[in-house]
């Protein structure tokens, strides 16, 4: 009962802080923080499945996030017909060649025993395949990227509703995780962390530089949204009437009809932003709730108990007949797939795909801080960590400015110390994150909501 009260209290405080932002800053800002916290919560659920359930260190989170974002582009962006005519079929042929190479190599590995001849055959297949790929893809890529490069310059997508990309993003990330897992899961924990981080960098580098696929650093804008656009809402009569009814009291205080119309117009503009973000928050909340229910069921199922047993003592679990490698691969794929969903959600919310914003050396460790602060091994803790850390990440600057103004209220505006502190506000984010993490590690080493083991 006490643990449940801790969860309720922690989430109540977090919700209260977001509401406080709505009163002190704006409801648009509060809802933006809520939406980003919910996306972070999905990422922390994925990371917690890998680390909290199985003890796997995965520093490739940003790579899977980028793949989820790429899925949003490939699913929702309209196809560029000119680009497909210029080189689309050649790129499909290249994809067929890649799959053929994989099939042939697997066949050789299966049919031939380990020997030098087998190695020579595999090397010959790889070299021949790469030469063929180069001859076909180079002119095709050049032709595709030459098609109106200022606005397109890539193949585009399928023109489907962007919500489908959340599923596709999970498959993209899960597929990559399967390949990585087959190669790297046999490594020791520290080597696995380094390998996943480097693979994440490779994935993001490919997405940034393959303009024919994702426009690279030129970004993709104007993606479809599952909710209305603000400008469309502002012209809808039902929405205008709803805003007018909601603010009837304040509008009645304005006697001049022209001023009342101007005030209503401004309220409609502000309310459209809030309405859209409320819709996003509803969608993201539904995803978080579904994932929470599923992961909680899994955590306390026989499978979840087996995963914790493998995490705590691999040798003992292996001795009991459990296939440790297979279970590690499964949970590696599942966690990465959830992170892929979060990546697609992020692009859906932003409405644009910016490969340059995926920086593994920075944001990967932010996700890990969320899991550690919230409480690894506890889904409620991981989600709370996503909320708490992201809230502090966004609100660090306003909090720092308030504290500086409060403690230097007796100083003149031109005072050198005050000016220096205000100019240093962007760096207070890292100071607060470091201090917060140190305090958590000192007084709550297992996280705000630590793992709870149910005895059966």
Secondary structure, 3 states (H helix, E strand, C coil): CHHHHHHHHHHHHHHHHHHHHHHHCCHHHHHHHHHHHHHHHHHHHHHHHHHHHHCCCCCCHHHHHHHHHHHHHHHHCCCCHHHHHHHHHHHHHHHHHHHHHHHHHHHHHHHCCCCHHHHHHHHHHHHHHHHHHHHHHHHHHHHHHCCCCCCCCCCCCCCCCCCHHHHHHHHHHHHHHHHHHHHHCCCCHHHHHHHHHHHHHHHHHHHHHCHHHHCHHHCECCCCCCCCCHHHHCCCHHHHHHHHHHCHHHHHCCCCHHHHHHHHHHHHHHHHHHHHHHHHHHHHHHHHHHHHHHHHHHHCCHHHHHHHHHHHCHHHHHHCCCCHHHHHHHHHHHHHHHHHHHHHHHHHHHCCECHHHCCHHHHHHHHHHHHHHHCCCCHHHHHHHHHHHHHHHHHHHHHHHHHHHHHCCCCCCCCHHHHHHHHCHHHHHHHHHHHHHHHHHHHCCCCCCCCCCCCC
